[in-house]
Amino acid sequence: AMPDPAKPPHPAPAAPSSDAAPKPPKTINDKLRQLRPSESIDFIDLLLKNPSSSSLMEDLPKTIRESRHFSADDLQELVDGYSKVLSTIASNSNLHVPPHISEFTTVGHFPSPLGNPDKGAHGMSFVSENETVLVDVLADATKSTISREFMRAGPRGTLAFHPKTVKAAIVTCGGLCPGLNTVIREIWMTLTQLYGVTEVYGIPFGYRGFYNPHDKPRKLNAENIMQIHHMGGTVLGSSRGGHDTKMIVDAIQDYGFSQVYIIGGDGTHRGAIKLYDEVRRRKLKV
């Protein structure tokens, strides 16, 4: 059939533009994911206006920063309902930031797998390098008060090691206490189930287990880990003493461990500091 000259032909569909503007976020959670939680007052504003949209509102620092999106009146409205604004001492001379492995050796810079939507909301709670926890929580409602701060622990958005290359070790030292097996299990679960690490080893019977010729590290797996939180003591075994800095770091190097998780009390952690100092002196990627 001949086309009707009175009817205009159908226009060809337009080719998709390579520089088309990104689609605007549809939901409040989409908006939240596009913001940096610990650095943007925009994030706080969205949470305050939509308190039911996220359970993380009270788990984030409510940082006030200069923003071209907010006027002074807007900022005042944001702090309504709060009774105190904490300010940083100008000199910051008492700020002691923990050392980072990148200060003494070359490491990678990998995006955390927790940012993957398949991991749920974990990526919404990355901790920035500047987040702190107040030590002196008691204050006077009518006066300015001072406080110390600890650097906040928690998952970072970038990793020094690619999870697939990590070989981790867990050791329990010193006397027994309730919950050791739960700690071992949670470290293993986090490494393997959230980060995708495939090699996690248990060091037998404390620090001496690193170099004891009659024993060796054993690989931890679901079969020997999943039910240990129902048991007392520590499935790895523990002992007091046995700390020999050189022999332990030699073993860490020989076994190729890139992460070592040390569980114990104050004496155990004084030993851990000595291990760190030796690792740093050797410039090992541990």
C-alpha atoms as a printed R data frame, in Angstrom:
    type eleno elety resid chain resno      x       y      z
1   ATOM     1    CA   ALA     A     1  0.000   0.000  0.000
2   ATOM     2    CA   MET     A     2  1.197   3.480 -0.795
3   ATOM     3    CA   PRO     A     3  1.723   5.825  2.202
4   ATOM     4    CA   ASP     A     4 -0.896   8.531  2.675
5   ATOM     5    CA   PRO     A     5  0.823  11.816  1.730
6   ATOM     6    CA   ALA     A     6 -1.559  13.665  4.085
7   ATOM     7    CA   LYS     A     7 -0.118  11.887  7.133
8   ATOM     8    CA   PRO     A     8  3.381  12.789  8.235
9   ATOM     9    CA   PRO     A     9  5.726   9.813  8.565
10  ATOM    10    CA   HIS     A    10  6.486   8.549 12.079
11  ATOM    11    CA   PRO     A    11  9.634  10.223 13.385
12  ATOM    12    CA   ALA     A    12 12.581   7.933 13.968
13  ATOM    13    CA   PRO     A    13 13.298   7.337 17.647
14  ATOM    14    CA   ALA     A    14 15.986   9.637 18.955
15  ATOM    15    CA   ALA     A    15 19.350   8.036 19.628
16  ATOM    16    CA   PRO     A    16 20.208   7.956 23.296
17  ATOM    17    CA   SER     A    17 22.550  10.755 24.255
18  ATOM    18    CA   SER     A    18 25.818   9.710 25.828
19  ATOM    19    CA   ASP     A    19 25.868  12.839 27.969
20  ATOM    20    CA   ALA     A    20 22.277  12.628 29.160
21  ATOM    21    CA   ALA     A    21 21.708  13.934 32.657
22  ATOM    22    CA   PRO     A    22 21.553  11.240 35.364
23  ATOM    23    CA   LYS     A    23 18.119  10.319 36.586
24  ATOM    24    CA   PRO     A    24 17.103  12.177 39.729
25  ATOM    25    CA   PRO     A    25 16.870  10.024 42.877
26  ATOM    26    CA   LYS     A    26 13.360   8.679 43.378
27  ATOM    27    CA   THR     A    27 13.287   7.936 47.079
28  ATOM    28    CA   ILE     A    28 14.711   9.449 50.233
29  ATOM    29    CA   ASN     A    29 17.096   6.504 50.572
30  ATOM    30    CA   ASP     A    30 18.335   7.116 47.024
31  ATOM    31    CA   LYS     A    31 19.080  10.694 48.024
32  ATOM    32    CA   LEU     A    32 20.885   9.562 51.163
33  ATOM    33    CA   ARG     A    33 23.120   7.210 49.179
34  ATOM    34    CA   GLN     A    34 24.264  10.084 46.968
35  ATOM    35    CA   LEU     A    35 25.505  12.079 49.971
36  ATOM    36    CA   ARG     A    36 28.528  11.579 52.183
37  ATOM    37    CA   PRO     A    37 26.919  10.889 55.558
38  ATOM    38    CA   SER     A    38 29.695  12.046 57.857
39  ATOM    39    CA   GLU     A    39 30.596  15.212 55.962
40  ATOM    40    CA   SER     A    40 27.378  16.774 54.779
41  ATOM    41    CA   ILE     A    41 24.739  18.702 56.627
42  ATOM    42    CA   ASP     A    42 22.453  17.879 53.690
43  ATOM    43    CA   PHE     A    43 22.400  14.295 54.974
44  ATOM    44    CA   ILE     A    44 21.324  15.475 58.422
45  ATOM    45    CA   ASP     A    45 18.605  17.649 56.957
46  ATOM    46    CA   LEU     A    46 17.138  14.749 54.988
47  ATOM    47    CA   LEU     A    47 17.119  12.521 58.050
48  ATOM    48    CA   LEU     A    48 15.496  15.160 60.236
49  ATOM    49    CA   LYS     A    49 12.761  15.703 57.678
50  ATOM    50    CA   ASN     A    50 12.285  11.952 57.176
51  ATOM    51    CA   PRO     A    51 13.076  10.344 60.541
52  ATOM    52    CA   SER     A    52 11.350   7.089 59.629
53  ATOM    53    CA   SER     A    53 13.447   6.622 56.490
54  ATOM    54    CA   SER     A    54 16.589   5.430 58.231
55  ATOM    55    CA   SER     A    55 17.504   3.745 61.480
56  ATOM    56    CA   LEU     A    56 20.980   5.273 61.265
57  ATOM    57    CA   MET     A    57 20.053   8.821 62.271
58  ATOM    58    CA   GLU     A    58 21.356   8.481 65.819
59  ATOM    59    CA   ASP     A    59 24.422   6.545 64.655
60  ATOM    60    CA   LEU     A    60 25.963   9.377 62.657
61  ATOM    61    CA   PRO     A    61 27.753  12.569 63.689
62  ATOM    62    CA   LYS     A    62 25.516  15.558 63.111
63  ATOM    63    CA   THR     A    63 28.234  17.639 61.505
64  ATOM    64    CA   ILE     A    64 27.578  21.308 60.769
65  ATOM    65    CA   ARG     A    65 29.519  22.608 57.771
66  ATOM    66    CA   GLU     A    66 29.326  25.618 55.520
67  ATOM    67    CA   SER     A    67 27.005  24.842 52.638
68  ATOM    68    CA   ARG     A    68 25.827  26.885 49.696
69  ATOM    69    CA   HIS     A    69 22.458  25.162 50.061
70  ATOM    70    CA   PHE     A    70 21.754  26.545 53.524
71  ATOM    71    CA   SER     A    71 21.342  30.038 54.893
72  ATOM    72    CA   ALA     A    72 21.965  31.041 58.503
73  ATOM    73    CA   ASP     A    73 18.242  30.718 59.173
74  ATOM    74    CA   ASP     A    74 18.285  27.212 57.709
75  ATOM    75    CA   LEU     A    75 21.144  26.233 60.009
76  ATOM    76    CA   GLN     A    76 19.341  27.637 63.019
77  ATOM    77    CA   GLU     A    77 16.284  25.592 62.115
78  ATOM    78    CA   LEU     A    78 18.431  22.452 61.925
79  ATOM    79    CA   VAL     A    79 19.754  22.848 65.470
80  ATOM    80    CA   ASP     A    80 16.296  23.443 66.932
81  ATOM    81    CA   GLY     A    81 15.619  20.672 69.401
82  ATOM    82    CA   TYR     A    82 19.291  20.361 70.364
83  ATOM    83    CA   SER     A    83 20.726  22.022 73.463
84  ATOM    84    CA   LYS     A    84 24.450  22.248 72.781
85  ATOM    85    CA   VAL     A    85 26.827  22.807 69.850
86  ATOM    86    CA   LEU     A    86 30.293  21.264 70.276
87  ATOM    87    CA   SER     A    87 33.159  23.237 68.759
88  ATOM    88    CA   THR     A    88 36.743  22.165 68.070
89  ATOM    89    CA   ILE     A    89 39.525  23.874 70.036
90  ATOM    90    CA   ALA     A    90 41.354  25.985 67.476
91  ATOM    91    CA   SER     A    91 44.886  24.711 68.152
92  ATOM    92    CA   ASN     A    92 43.960  20.988 68.167
93  ATOM    93    CA   SER     A    93 47.334  20.415 69.877
94  ATOM    94    CA   ASN     A    94 45.932  17.509 71.890
95  ATOM    95    CA   LEU     A    95 44.654  15.615 68.844
96  ATOM    96    CA   HIS     A    96 46.539  12.320 68.474
97  ATOM    97    CA   VAL     A    97 45.521  10.415 65.347
98  ATOM    98    CA   PRO     A    98 46.374   6.684 65.341
99  ATOM    99    CA   PRO     A    99 49.042   5.728 62.782
100 ATOM   100    CA   HIS     A   100 47.988   4.217 59.476
101 ATOM   101    CA   ILE     A   101 49.747   1.362 57.696
102 ATOM   102    CA   SER     A   102 50.280   3.590 54.650
103 ATOM   103    CA   GLU     A   103 52.727   5.667 56.743
104 ATOM   104    CA   PHE     A   104 55.394   2.948 56.670
105 ATOM   105    CA   THR     A   105 54.632   0.725 53.665
106 ATOM   106    CA   THR     A   106 52.839   0.771 50.317
107 ATOM   107    CA   VAL     A   107 49.275  -0.536 50.385
108 ATOM   108    CA   GLY     A   108 46.294  -0.496 48.067
109 ATOM   109    CA   HIS     A   109 43.222   1.707 47.978
110 ATOM   110    CA   PHE     A   110 40.223  -0.532 47.335
111 ATOM   111    CA   PRO     A   111 36.503   0.308 47.633
112 ATOM   112    CA   SER     A   112 34.863  -1.562 50.472
113 ATOM   113    CA   PRO     A   113 32.490  -4.359 49.409
114 ATOM   114    CA   LEU     A   114 30.125  -3.114 52.118
115 ATOM   115    CA   GLY     A   115 29.132  -0.369 49.699
116 ATOM   116    CA   ASN     A   116 27.484  -3.024 47.543
117 ATOM   117    CA   PRO     A   117 23.646  -2.769 47.807
118 ATOM   118    CA   ASP     A   118 23.586  -6.557 48.221
119 ATOM   119    CA   LYS     A   119 25.182  -6.040 51.636
120 ATOM   120    CA   GLY     A   120 22.128  -4.169 52.937
121 ATOM   121    CA   ALA     A   121 22.586  -0.928 54.875
122 ATOM   122    CA   HIS     A   122 26.212  -1.499 55.906
123 ATOM   123    CA   GLY     A   123 27.518   0.971 53.356
124 ATOM   124    CA   MET     A   124 25.297   3.683 54.832
125 ATOM   125    CA   SER     A   125 27.369   3.688 58.027
126 ATOM   126    CA   PHE     A   126 30.954   4.035 56.841
127 ATOM   127    CA   VAL     A   127 33.074   5.851 59.412
128 ATOM   128    CA   SER     A   128 35.199   8.758 58.202
129 ATOM   129    CA   GLU     A   129 38.776   9.337 59.348
130 ATOM   130    CA   ASN     A   130 37.678  12.304 61.492
131 ATOM   131    CA   GLU     A   131 34.796  10.783 63.473
132 ATOM   132    CA   THR     A   132 35.243  10.634 67.229
133 ATOM   133    CA   VAL     A   133 33.432   9.477 70.363
134 ATOM   134    CA   LEU     A   134 33.205  11.826 73.346
135 ATOM   135    CA   VAL     A   135 34.853  10.572 76.533
136 ATOM   136    CA   ASP     A   136 33.450  13.074 79.034
137 ATOM   137    CA   VAL     A   137 29.733  12.676 78.449
138 ATOM   138    CA   LEU     A   138 28.581  14.579 81.544
139 ATOM   139    CA   ALA     A   139 27.916  18.284 80.926
140 ATOM   140    CA   ASP     A   140 26.273  21.342 82.471
141 ATOM   141    CA   ALA     A   141 23.131  22.460 80.650
142 ATOM   142    CA   THR     A   142 23.811  26.125 81.407
143 ATOM   143    CA   LYS     A   143 27.582  26.294 80.825
144 ATOM   144    CA   SER     A   144 30.213  25.410 78.276
145 ATOM   145    CA   THR     A   145 31.908  22.128 79.102
146 ATOM   146    CA   ILE     A   146 35.006  20.394 77.748
147 ATOM   147    CA   SER     A   147 35.611  16.810 76.690
148 ATOM   148    CA   ARG     A   148 38.246  14.514 75.315
149 ATOM   149    CA   GLU     A   149 37.586  12.380 72.243
150 ATOM   150    CA   PHE     A   150 38.516   8.915 71.025
151 ATOM   151    CA   MET     A   151 38.810   8.166 67.323
152 ATOM   152    CA   ARG     A   152 35.759   6.137 66.297
153 ATOM   153    CA   ALA     A   153 36.239   2.568 65.110
154 ATOM   154    CA   GLY     A   154 34.131   1.095 62.344
155 ATOM   155    CA   PRO     A   155 34.113   0.201 58.634
156 ATOM   156    CA   ARG     A   156 35.870   2.591 56.258
157 ATOM   157    CA   GLY     A   157 34.840   3.237 52.692
158 ATOM   158    CA   THR     A   158 38.258   2.242 51.347
159 ATOM   159    CA   LEU     A   159 40.480  -0.702 52.261
160 ATOM   160    CA   ALA     A   160 44.266  -1.088 52.352
161 ATOM   161    CA   PHE     A   161 43.991  -4.761 51.302
162 ATOM   162    CA   HIS     A   162 41.879  -6.394 48.631
163 ATOM   163    CA   PRO     A   163 39.744  -8.941 50.553
164 ATOM   164    CA   LYS     A   164 40.652 -11.773 48.179
165 ATOM   165    CA   THR     A   165 44.346 -11.342 48.995
166 ATOM   166    CA   VAL     A   166 43.921 -11.205 52.794
167 ATOM   167    CA   LYS     A   167 45.328 -13.995 54.956
168 ATOM   168    CA   ALA     A   168 44.132 -13.327 58.489
169 ATOM   169    CA   ALA     A   169 45.072 -14.800 61.868
170 ATOM   170    CA   ILE     A   170 43.139 -14.746 65.158
171 ATOM   171    CA   VAL     A   171 44.792 -15.400 68.528
172 ATOM   172    CA   THR     A   172 43.474 -15.429 72.115
173 ATOM   173    CA   CYS     A   173 45.962 -14.716 74.896
174 ATOM   174    CA   GLY     A   174 45.975 -14.567 78.695
175 ATOM   175    CA   GLY     A   175 43.258 -15.717 81.055
176 ATOM   176    CA   LEU     A   176 39.800 -16.864 80.025
177 ATOM   177    CA   CYS     A   177 36.691 -14.706 80.148
178 ATOM   178    CA   PRO     A   178 33.105 -15.058 78.907
179 ATOM   179    CA   GLY     A   179 32.516 -14.273 75.254
180 ATOM   180    CA   LEU     A   180 35.863 -15.193 73.713
181 ATOM   181    CA   ASN     A   181 34.317 -17.684 71.310
182 ATOM   182    CA   THR     A   182 31.702 -15.130 70.296
183 ATOM   183    CA   VAL     A   183 34.459 -12.647 69.422
184 ATOM   184    CA   ILE     A   184 36.327 -15.285 67.390
185 ATOM   185    CA   ARG     A   185 33.148 -16.234 65.562
186 ATOM   186    CA   GLU     A   186 32.173 -12.636 64.784
187 ATOM   187    CA   ILE     A   187 35.617 -11.800 63.410
188 ATOM   188    CA   TRP     A   188 35.432 -14.872 61.158
189 ATOM   189    CA   MET     A   189 31.848 -14.067 60.101
190 ATOM   190    CA   THR     A   190 32.671 -10.455 59.279
191 ATOM   191    CA   LEU     A   191 35.783 -11.310 57.308
192 ATOM   192    CA   THR     A   192 34.286 -14.156 55.308
193 ATOM   193    CA   GLN     A   193 30.597 -13.296 54.972
194 ATOM   194    CA   LEU     A   194 30.765  -9.496 54.622
195 ATOM   195    CA   TYR     A   195 34.198  -8.843 53.127
196 ATOM   196    CA   GLY     A   196 34.727 -12.071 51.187
197 ATOM   197    CA   VAL     A   197 38.024 -13.096 52.796
198 ATOM   198    CA   THR     A   198 38.762 -16.770 52.111
199 ATOM   199    CA   GLU     A   199 41.716 -17.475 54.421
200 ATOM   200    CA   VAL     A   200 41.283 -17.049 58.190
201 ATOM   201    CA   TYR     A   201 43.465 -19.036 60.606
202 ATOM   202    CA   GLY     A   202 43.360 -19.661 64.351
203 ATOM   203    CA   ILE     A   203 46.612 -19.497 66.328
204 ATOM   204    CA   PRO     A   204 46.687 -22.197 69.043
205 ATOM   205    CA   PHE     A   205 47.282 -21.401 72.725
206 ATOM   206    CA   GLY     A   206 48.222 -17.744 72.720
207 ATOM   207    CA   TYR     A   207 51.328 -15.921 71.554
208 ATOM   208    CA   ARG     A   208 53.557 -19.018 71.739
209 ATOM   209    CA   GLY     A   209 51.297 -20.677 69.159
210 ATOM   210    CA   PHE     A   210 52.911 -18.561 66.452
211 ATOM   211    CA   TYR     A   211 56.274 -20.334 66.836
212 ATOM   212    CA   ASN     A   212 55.562 -23.566 68.762
213 ATOM   213    CA   PRO     A   213 57.164 -26.373 66.717
214 ATOM   214    CA   HIS     A   214 54.612 -28.894 68.040
215 ATOM   215    CA   ASP     A   215 51.565 -27.047 66.729
216 ATOM   216    CA   LYS     A   216 50.572 -24.873 63.801
217 ATOM   217    CA   PRO     A   217 47.750 -22.492 62.800
218 ATOM   218    CA   ARG     A   218 44.565 -24.175 61.618
219 ATOM   219    CA   LYS     A   219 42.227 -22.833 58.984
220 ATOM   220    CA   LEU     A   220 38.847 -21.772 60.345
221 ATOM   221    CA   ASN     A   221 35.676 -22.662 58.446
222 ATOM   222    CA   ALA     A   222 31.935 -22.883 58.966
223 ATOM   223    CA   GLU     A   223 32.178 -26.429 60.281
224 ATOM   224    CA   ASN     A   224 34.491 -25.550 63.162
225 ATOM   225    CA   ILE     A   225 33.202 -22.029 63.853
226 ATOM   226    CA   MET     A   226 29.429 -21.677 63.490
227 ATOM   227    CA   GLN     A   227 28.399 -23.172 66.861
228 ATOM   228    CA   ILE     A   228 31.274 -22.113 69.100
229 ATOM   229    CA   HIS     A   229 29.348 -19.227 70.689
230 ATOM   230    CA   HIS     A   230 27.439 -21.888 72.649
231 ATOM   231    CA   MET     A   231 30.677 -23.104 74.244
232 ATOM   232    CA   GLY     A   232 32.788 -21.712 77.074
233 ATOM   233    CA   GLY     A   233 36.461 -20.823 77.000
234 ATOM   234    CA   THR     A   234 38.187 -20.370 73.661
235 ATOM   235    CA   VAL     A   235 38.291 -23.005 70.924
236 ATOM   236    CA   LEU     A   236 41.733 -21.742 69.956
237 ATOM   237    CA   GLY     A   237 43.170 -22.308 73.422
238 ATOM   238    CA   SER     A   238 44.996 -19.641 75.400
239 ATOM   239    CA   SER     A   239 48.045 -19.198 77.632
240 ATOM   240    CA   ARG     A   240 49.818 -16.516 79.592
241 ATOM   241    CA   GLY     A   241 53.231 -15.236 78.576
242 ATOM   242    CA   GLY     A   242 55.029 -16.703 75.584
243 ATOM   243    CA   HIS     A   243 55.596 -13.298 74.027
244 ATOM   244    CA   ASP     A   244 58.767 -13.161 71.947
245 ATOM   245    CA   THR     A   245 58.507 -10.203 69.599
246 ATOM   246    CA   LYS     A   246 61.090 -11.342 67.059
247 ATOM   247    CA   MET     A   247 59.891 -14.949 66.838
248 ATOM   248    CA   ILE     A   248 56.224 -13.935 66.540
249 ATOM   249    CA   VAL     A   249 56.854 -11.375 63.786
250 ATOM   250    CA   ASP     A   250 59.127 -13.872 62.013
251 ATOM   251    CA   ALA     A   251 56.216 -16.337 62.065
252 ATOM   252    CA   ILE     A   252 53.735 -13.734 60.854
253 ATOM   253    CA   GLN     A   253 56.073 -13.005 57.962
254 ATOM   254    CA   ASP     A   254 56.765 -16.689 57.205
255 ATOM   255    CA   TYR     A   255 53.070 -17.655 57.211
256 ATOM   256    CA   GLY     A   256 52.228 -14.633 55.061
257 ATOM   257    CA   PHE     A   257 49.591 -13.194 57.395
258 ATOM   258    CA   SER     A   258 48.446  -9.731 56.348
259 ATOM   259    CA   GLN     A   259 46.016  -9.160 59.244
260 ATOM   260    CA   VAL     A   260 46.391 -10.337 62.859
261 ATOM   261    CA   TYR     A   261 43.504 -10.049 65.351
262 ATOM   262    CA   ILE     A   262 44.759 -10.210 68.944
263 ATOM   263    CA   ILE     A   263 42.193 -10.856 71.701
264 ATOM   264    CA   GLY     A   264 43.120 -10.362 75.344
265 ATOM   265    CA   GLY     A   265 43.585  -7.915 78.202
266 ATOM   266    CA   ASP     A   266 45.954  -5.058 78.954
267 ATOM   267    CA   GLY     A   267 49.098  -7.240 79.054
268 ATOM   268    CA   THR     A   268 48.140  -8.867 75.767
269 ATOM   269    CA   HIS     A   269 47.737  -5.484 74.133
270 ATOM   270    CA   ARG     A   270 51.022  -4.177 75.491
271 ATOM   271    CA   GLY     A   271 52.496  -7.145 73.641
272 ATOM   272    CA   ALA     A   272 50.467  -6.232 70.540
273 ATOM   273    CA   ILE     A   273 51.992  -2.734 70.575
274 ATOM   274    CA   LYS     A   274 55.485  -4.301 70.588
275 ATOM   275    CA   LEU     A   275 54.488  -6.440 67.602
276 ATOM   276    CA   TYR     A   276 53.204  -3.356 65.792
277 ATOM   277    CA   ASP     A   277 56.467  -1.501 66.471
278 ATOM   278    CA   GLU     A   278 58.483  -4.406 65.024
279 ATOM   279    CA   VAL     A   279 56.179  -4.759 62.002
280 ATOM   280    CA   ARG     A   280 56.560  -1.041 61.373
281 ATOM   281    CA   ARG     A   281 60.355  -1.231 61.745
282 ATOM   282    CA   ARG     A   282 60.445  -4.007 59.121
283 ATOM   283    CA   LYS     A   283 57.942  -2.146 56.934
284 ATOM   284    CA   LEU     A   284 55.776  -5.258 56.559
285 ATOM   285    CA   LYS     A   285 52.316  -5.131 54.953
286 ATOM   286    CA   VAL     A   286 50.578  -6.305 58.122
